[in-house]
Amino acid sequence: MLSMTLSTDERITNAHRAKLAYVYVRQSSPGQVRHHQESTELQYRLVERATLFGWPRERVHVIDDDLGKSGASSRDRHGFQTLIAEVGLGKAGLVLSLDASRLARNNRDWHQLLELCSLFGVLIADGERIYDPAAYHDRLLLGLSGIMSEAELHQIKIRLHQGERQKAARGELRLPLPAGLIHNRDGSVTFNPDEEVQERLRLVFAKFRELRSAKAVMRYLRGSNLPLPMRPLLGPAPHDVVWRVADSARVVQILKNPAYAGAYVYGRRRPDPLRRQPGSERIGTVAVAPEDWSICLKDAHPAYVDWDEFMANRRQLVDNVNRYDTGRPGVPRKGPALLQGIVNCGRCARRMCLRYSGPNGDYPVYVCVADNSAEGRPKCQEVRALAVDAEVERLILEALTPDQIALAVAALGEIEAENRTMERQWTLKRERARYDAERARRQYDAVEPENRLVARSLERVWEERLRRVDQIEHEYNAWRREQAVTISESDRQEILGLGADLPRLWNATTTTSADRKQIIRLVIKEVTLDQKRRRGYVWFRIAWQTGSTSDHWLQRTVQSYAQHADQDRLRQRIIELNGQQKMDGEIAYILNTEAFHTAHGPAFSGGMIHQLRKRWQIATVKINGKEANPPRWPDGTYSVQGAAAAIGITPQIIFDWLRRGRLSGKQLAKGMPWQIRLTPEQAIELRAKVRRTNRSKGEAS
């Protein structure tokens, strides 16, 4: 009830009456406007109170733009913003409101209004009295009113939240459900009766179980032209299921929604003021970890997956984010490095990252940069990946050898199950299209033929549905032509053959690097590398998924033979072979057959052995050592150069005669100098032949 004070209040002066009086009317929600009409009428009657204070009726303006809007903020309250503007322009002499809570429910907006009213000499009146914001005691009372108004709103929110929480603790608070679930009439939750919705969601979980990546599932769904069911949250309830093209965000929402695991969850998100968008008054929210959810009632309703699989999916999504510093391996990518994301440093025990070197950036290197990034110290180590990957690949294939047939049978079962699943998805999709077309036909038949305004629209809808049926049938027939819907006996035998020959399957052109990495992660948990424990070797430890570990040593390529792992043994072996009168080429062949390795990786050659002998000062095994060949050897035989001088021809002709058999000689070993047997009579005869040949050539010319 309004208290009618006298219009001759000493606070009101002619200067105030010379300006306008504003009556501010507000209700907090549309429901209050609809059901609490008496309160709204009481606020409109403030116009009569303004006239009693001496304002003519035509100079009393009512601002009721904010009916149905909360007073917690002034962002969307255009009426309050208009009032502030009018006060700031000096047009207002009096502001009337039923109480302080009508004007503002937060101190910032309230004190902004008080400051402007005090500055421009505007009075504020409620249902009981008039206040002058410029007067100390009135300003104190107005300030207390604003504080109580905000505190009252806070208490209301607390009571509402406590009641909501208590109802949620019993599982009775009705929360929005995803597309795969619906509320029954009794309030219980069950599966969506639409079979296509159920099968599509089960397909998402099955493919994630197989591919272990939300993006891979999205690419699979898009490649198969399979949209996802969604339930929009905007608009009037109940919300119908709509179909949207699959994207990564929608796949992740399905995988992370605990409702699909049969859980009733309250408190999945909490307010976070730091996430407020610029220019927005609404506080942002942040996701809460499952262990911090306020209320989580497991097995509250039917589920698409069990709780353990739901939690495993969440962990997999977290691990798919490539974060070396936190030990997250990330999803297998298309690069050639097989151990990407699962390599630890054997020196500091931190995760090693990956980089590519070489002129074309195609040589992977495992690098530990933790000390360098954190403290600027040198890198722990760098390990070239190709040799390590090749050895791990060999160990993997060796470990899987006993299970090759079982793997082939499992692969065969997966292919058949995949075909059955896709056939089921296409069947449901075709059935829905036919139903929509039939429903459009019934709607068209139900309309009066004379009502062409409606009939034409329904006819267009029917035609669109029929075209949609034809399109889906065409896509289905194309899919059947491209996919092996049924596996023939020859295909079955080929798959079993690939399983029996796992290396051929591993190295097949159709097997991608991501596929190989996925296989490795199913068998190996992590690999620890250390190439500084022993000169020229890489030590690595494999932690298998079974829980066992195995240690291995791998000889690595180095920059020089000073770092070679078997430098001493290699040098001793070259000395031994050289002492056996072996030439450089023979020594290289023997070292290659004995599995010796060069420093840089390629096989040994004669030139390499020559350079190593020079480096290690190993004398040659030639007859004359390092000196040039003499004309004649100590046993009286001729060298190539000596025989050429004795006959008067070039050394090249001597080599040609030796090959043809016109001269006889021997080599102690291949690569040794020739020892040519040449008597004085043979030398005279050969010189004569050479002179005659030269004379004949001169006469002919």
Helices and strands as residue ranges (DSSP letters): H 14-17, E 20-24, H 30-35, H 37-44, H 46-52, G 57-59, E 60-63, H 78-88, E 92-96, H 100-103, H 107-120, E 123-125, E 130-131, H 136-169, E 181-183, E 189-191, H 195-211, H 214-223, E 228-230, E 242-244, H 248-256, G 258-261, E 264-266, E 269-272, G 273-275, E 284-287, G 290-292, E 295-297, H 307-319, G 324-326, E 343-345, E 353-357, E 363-368, H 370-375, E 381-384, H 385-400, G 401-403, H 404-446, H 452-482, H 489-500, H 502-506, H 513-523, E 524-530, E 537-544, E 549-555, G 561-563, H 567-579, H 584-593, H 606-615, H 640-647, H 651-660, E 664-666, E 675-677, H 680-700
